[in-house]
Amino acid sequence: MLPFSSLALVAVVGQLIGGAMSATSLAGRRIRQELKQRHGEVEAALALGLPPAQARSLVGRPVAAEALFPGLDQTRTVGTVTLPGAFVGLVLGGASPLDAGLVQLIVLINLLAVQAVAVTVVAVLVERGTADRPERTPGAKRPVAAHEDRPVPAAAQPASPRGARASSRWM
């Protein structure tokens, strides 16, 4: 079996994080693209009285599952078309093929589970509107948030204690 060492843990967790990152990226891009393309359906659902998250869910949730296809395809071809790295590494390291296959199976099942959780989290965040970022045109200034200090107009600034001569020196 897989030894419980820091080296083995880093390798497995790295694979899981990498798989979650790719699934998250695919899900986020695909859901945003679908929401942008089918915004009329979201507007119709809002007009019918659905809450915004539920209206976006009607469009975004079905396409979120598409982010899991690469992981499912990889799992489907393991052993018949490709030999995964964990399996080959363990066999070359002296493990029995049965143990190496078991470890690879555990890694693939964990990878699918992590990807499913990651896609679900992204779908929920996009549906709630918390993962959206406003579209900006190049060169546009960043909007000032309500809590930030706005620049004070020159007419409202207090006069310099040294008089007008001191302030004209810096202009």
Secondary structure, DSSP 8 states (H G I E B T S, - for coil): ----SHHHHHHHHHHHHHHHHHHHHHHHHHHHHHHHHTHHHHHHHHHTT--HHHHHHHHHHHHHGGGGHHHHHHHHHBTTTB--HHHHHHHHTT--HHHHHHHHHHHHHHHHHHHHHHHHHHHHHHHHTSS------TT------TTS-----GGGS---TT-HHHHHTT-
